[in-house]
Every structure is written in C-alpha cells, then in structure tokens.
C-alpha cells in the first residue's frame, strides 16, 4: 500500500515506480468484468487506447513519443556519438543479383556498384574497432536499418563484434530490419522528420554512398544543416567519386552563385573505406 514519507509517495517496499504502477493499472483495467460500460472505447485508459493515440489531434504526442523512445534507449545504453551511413537499398552484396533492376542496364550498374557494399562493410568495421576503445559509447554505426548499403554497415559492425543501430521507417512496401542490426537497437518510425533528427543528434561523421531519392534527401538535409550553421561542422563523406561527380555538379552550383564557393569544401569525396576513415581520423585527431 502506498504511503507518504518525507513528502513523497512511496510503495510499501520504499520505492515508487510510476511505470510499474501504470502497467499494473493497465492489467487491472483489462481484468474488470465485461459489461457494456467496460467494453466501450470510452472506458479505455488513455495511454492504452491505440485508436485514441492514432487520432489526428494526437500527432504532437506521437511525435514526442518517437523522439523520446529512441533517445531514452540510446542514453540508457550509454551511446554518446554515432557514425551515420546513408546509401542505396538496391545495391546488392558482391555475387548477389540486383533484385531491384528493371532492365539489363540497371542490373549491370547495380551489380557493379556492389563494390560499395564491400567498402561500406569495411568502413563500418573500422568505425566499430575504434568504438570498442570507448566500450561502444563513441563512433557507433547507425544506418537506416534496411538492405543494401545499410545492411553492409550493420554487417561490418557485426564483423567486429560491435553493436550497431538501425532506424527503420514504415513504407508502403514493407522494409524489414536487416539481420545484422543489434535487436535492442532496432527502431521503427512513422515520421521521417523524427527519424532524421535521430540520425543527426549524435553524428560525429556522415557517410553517403550511391543511392536514390532517399539517400539524396538525407544528404542534402545534412549538408544544409552544416552550411547554415544549425549543426556543428562534421566530416560529410561521399563514397564514389565518379558516381557523385556524374550525378551532381556541385561546382556548377557554386559557379552559378546559388551556393558559396567554400560550400563545396564541406564535402569529402572518397572511393575506399581507408580514405574515409583517414578523413574522420584527421578531423578528430584520432590516434
């Protein structure tokens, strides 16, 4: 039985646990006799009523919950910083077929791009080996949790025996977490905006591998945050010099005047994991 002690509400064992108390009340509410009143949606506890929580008016609460759940989980795990790995879900592992190819040209391009799968896997392993020095509190690999380059990132961390984070998103075509994400660090989102916040909040470096609209969106969002000073400068590394210089003419933007010439210097172009880790190591003066 709860009682007041020193002005604080406590249980008989001396510790007040509101989470346990809420869980107990939820069980009690579910165990009441079935009557027209208790079976009515109005009778449900507000925090246990999924229909209520999914109402349009509750969107601010859902946004807060998506922010808090992951933030609390990472804080409890002691994770202070991350290395973000963005890249295409359609890039296969070496020797695997390009499942997303719609024609022979796409098949050839995607299967040739499997070299980036290998480099992503190696880079994640390098990050994770360094993360071990801080008991996996610093430089923890985080990906979008899906296939392709994302899988390679989580797989590289697993190669080093390290934990890694996966931030999945609910999509019309279901995207299950890849098998290499640490289960306790495998999260799922409804809101792209909150997912992006979690990518940026602990980032010490951002790597971007060849990809499509999603990858480009993530890259430009991060680039804009750094360019505008809304986040501290960190290494922003683009894997695949030929790919990026073919797809986007950053210098032309500077020549036209829509970005400053020095904005191009925010980007580091590399082809290998060793080059990328050298950029990170140099920026943070790592041994």
C-alpha positions in Angstrom: 0.0 0.0 0.0 1.4 3.4 -0.9 2.1 5.9 1.8 3.6 9.4 2.3 7.1 9.6 3.6 9.1 12.8 3.6 6.5 14.4 1.4 6.9 11.7 -1.3 4.6 9.0 -2.3 6.2 5.5 -1.9 5.1 1.9 -2.1 5.4 -0.5 0.8 8.9 -1.6 -0.5 10.0 2.0 -0.2 10.3 2.7 -3.9 7.7 4.4 -6.1 7.8 3.1 -9.7 5.3 5.0 -11.8 6.0 2.8 -14.9 5.2 -0.4 -12.9 2.2 1.3 -11.4 0.9 2.3 -14.8 1.4 -1.2 -16.1 -0.4 -2.7 -13.1 -3.4 -0.4 -13.7 -3.5 -1.4 -17.3 -3.7 -5.1 -16.3 -6.4 -4.3 -13.7 -8.4 -2.3 -16.3 -8.3 -5.2 -18.7 -9.4 -7.6 -16.0 -12.7 -6.0 -15.0 -16.0 -7.8 -15.7 -17.2 -7.5 -19.2 -20.1 -5.1 -19.3 -21.4 -2.6 -21.9 -19.7 0.1 -19.9 -16.3 -1.5 -19.6 -16.3 -2.7 -23.2 -16.9 0.8 -24.5 -13.9 2.6 -26.1 -14.6 5.5 -23.8 -13.6 3.3 -20.8 -10.1 2.5 -22.1 -7.2 4.1 -20.3 -6.0 6.9 -22.5 -2.4 5.7 -22.7 -3.6 2.1 -23.6 -6.1 3.2 -26.2 -4.4 2.8 -29.6 -7.4 4.3 -31.5 -7.2 7.4 -29.4 -3.4 7.7 -29.7 -3.7 7.4 -33.5 -6.2 10.3 -33.8 -5.0 13.3 -35.9 -5.2 15.6 -32.8 -2.7 13.4 -31.1 0.0 13.9 -33.7 2.1 16.2 -31.4 2.1 13.4 -28.7 3.2 10.8 -31.3 6.0 13.0 -32.5 7.2 13.4 -28.9 7.0 9.6 -28.3 9.0 8.8 -31.4 11.7 11.3 -30.2 11.7 10.1 -26.6 11.7 6.3 -27.1 14.9 6.2 -29.1 16.6 9.0 -27.2 15.9 7.2 -23.9 17.1 3.9 -25.2 20.4 5.2 -26.6 21.0 7.2 -23.4 20.4 4.2 -21.3 22.8 2.2 -23.4 25.4 5.0 -22.9 25.8 5.8 -26.6 27.2 9.3 -27.0 28.1 9.6 -30.6 27.5 7.8 -33.9 28.8 7.5 -37.4 25.9 7.7 -39.9 25.9 5.6 -43.0 23.4 6.6 -45.8 23.1 4.7 -49.1 21.0 2.8 -51.5 18.9 -0.1 -50.5 19.1 -1.5 -54.0 22.9 -2.1 -54.1 23.5 -5.9 -53.7 26.2 -7.7 -51.9 29.0 -9.0 -54.2 27.9 -12.1 -56.0 24.2 -11.4 -55.4 21.7 -10.5 -58.1 20.3 -6.9 -58.3 16.8 -7.7 -57.1 15.6 -4.2 -57.9 16.8 -4.0 -61.5 14.1 -3.3 -64.1 16.3 -3.8 -67.2 19.8 -5.0 -68.2 21.4 -1.6 -67.8 20.2 -1.2 -64.3 21.2 -4.8 -63.5 24.8 -4.1 -64.8 25.1 -0.8 -62.9 23.7 -2.1 -59.6 25.8 -5.3 -59.6 28.9 -3.2 -60.4 28.1 -1.0 -57.5 28.4 -3.9 -55.1 32.0 -2.7 -54.6 30.3 0.0 -52.4 28.7 -2.8 -50.3 32.2 -4.1 -49.6 33.6 -0.6 -48.8 30.6 0.2 -46.5 31.1 -3.1 -44.7 34.8 -2.4 -44.2 34.3 1.2 -43.1 31.7 0.1 -40.5 34.2 -2.4 -39.2 36.9 0.3 -38.9 34.5 2.6 -37.0 33.4 -0.3 -34.7 37.0 -1.2 -33.9 37.6 2.3 -32.8 34.2 2.3 -30.9 35.5 -0.6 -28.8 38.0 1.7 -27.2 35.1 3.6 -25.6 33.1 0.5 -24.7 30.9 1.3 -27.7 29.9 4.7 -26.4 31.5 6.7 -29.2 31.5 6.2 -33.1 28.7 3.6 -33.0 27.5 2.8 -36.5 23.9 3.8 -37.4 22.1 3.0 -40.6 18.6 3.1 -41.9 18.3 -0.5 -40.9 17.3 -1.8 -44.4 19.0 -3.8 -47.1 21.9 -2.8 -49.5 24.4 -0.3 -48.1 22.5 -0.2 -44.9 22.9 -3.9 -44.4 26.6 -3.6 -45.2 27.0 -1.0 -42.5 25.4 -3.1 -39.8 27.2 -6.2 -41.1 30.6 -4.5 -40.8 29.9 -3.7 -37.2 28.8 -7.3 -36.5 32.1 -8.4 -38.1 33.9 -6.5 -35.3 31.6 -7.9 -32.7 30.1 -4.5 -32.1 26.6 -3.2 -31.6 25.0 -1.1 -34.3 21.8 0.9 -34.7 19.1 0.6 -37.3 16.5 3.3 -37.8 13.8 1.8 -39.9 10.8 3.5 -41.4 7.3 2.2 -42.2 7.0 2.2 -46.0 4.2 1.1 -48.4 6.4 -1.8 -49.4 7.4 -3.3 -46.1 11.1 -2.9 -45.2 12.1 -5.4 -42.5 15.2 -4.7 -40.5 18.3 -6.4 -41.8 19.6 -9.3 -39.9 22.8 -7.5 -38.7 21.1 -4.7 -36.6 21.5 -5.2 -32.9 18.0 -6.2 -31.9 17.9 -3.9 -28.8 18.9 -1.0 -31.1 16.5 -1.8 -33.9 13.9 1.0 -34.0 11.0 1.8 -36.3 9.5 5.2 -37.2 6.4 6.6 -38.7 7.7 10.1 -39.1 10.6 10.8 -41.4 11.3 14.1 -39.6 11.9 12.4 -36.2 14.0 9.7 -37.8 16.2 12.3 -39.4 16.7 14.1 -36.1 18.0 10.9 -34.6 20.5 10.4 -37.4 21.8 13.9 -36.7 21.6 14.3 -33.0 24.7 12.2 -32.1 26.5 12.2 -35.5 30.3 12.7 -35.5 30.5 11.8 -39.2 28.1 11.2 -42.1 28.9 9.0 -45.0 26.8 8.9 -48.1 27.1 6.0 -50.6 25.4 5.9 -54.0 21.7 5.8 -53.7 18.3 7.2 -54.8 15.9 9.9 -53.7 16.0 8.9 -50.1 19.8 9.0 -50.0 19.9 12.3 -51.8 17.2 13.7 -49.4 19.3 12.7 -46.3 22.5 14.0 -47.8 21.1 17.4 -48.7 19.4 17.8 -45.4 22.6 17.1 -43.5 24.5 19.4 -45.9 22.0 22.2 -45.3 22.2 21.9 -41.6 26.0 22.2 -41.7 26.0 25.0 -44.3 23.6 27.1 -42.3 25.3 26.5 -39.0 22.4 24.7 -37.5 24.8 21.9 -36.6 28.5 21.9 -35.9 30.7 21.1 -38.9 31.5 17.3 -39.1 33.0 15.2 -41.8 30.5 14.7 -44.6 32.0 12.0 -46.8 30.7 10.9 -50.2 31.8 7.4 -51.4 32.2 7.0 -55.1 33.9 10.0 -56.8 32.8 9.0 -60.3 29.2 8.5 -59.2 28.8 11.8 -57.4 30.6 13.9 -60.0 28.4 12.4 -62.7 25.1 12.8 -60.9 25.6 16.2 -59.3 27.7 19.1 -60.5 28.4 20.9 -57.2 30.9 23.2 -58.8 28.2 24.4 -61.2 26.1 25.5 -58.3 29.0 27.5 -56.9 29.7 29.0 -60.4 26.1 30.0 -60.8 26.1 31.6 -57.4 23.4 29.7 -55.6 25.9 28.4 -53.1 29.2 29.9 -52.0 32.4 28.5 -53.4 33.5 27.4 -50.0 30.3 25.4 -49.6 31.8 22.8 -51.9 34.6 22.2 -49.4 32.0 20.9 -46.9 32.1 17.6 -48.9 34.9 15.0 -48.9 34.9 12.6 -51.9 36.5 9.2 -51.4 36.5 5.7 -53.0 37.6 3.5 -50.2 36.9 2.8 -46.5 40.5 3.6 -45.7 40.3 7.0 -47.3 37.1 7.8 -45.4 38.5 6.7 -42.0 41.5 8.9 -42.7 39.2 11.9 -43.1 37.4 11.1 -39.8 40.7 10.4 -38.0 42.3 13.6 -39.3 39.3 15.7 -38.4 39.2 14.5 -34.8 43.0 13.9 -34.4 42.5 10.2 -33.6 45.5 8.0 -33.0 
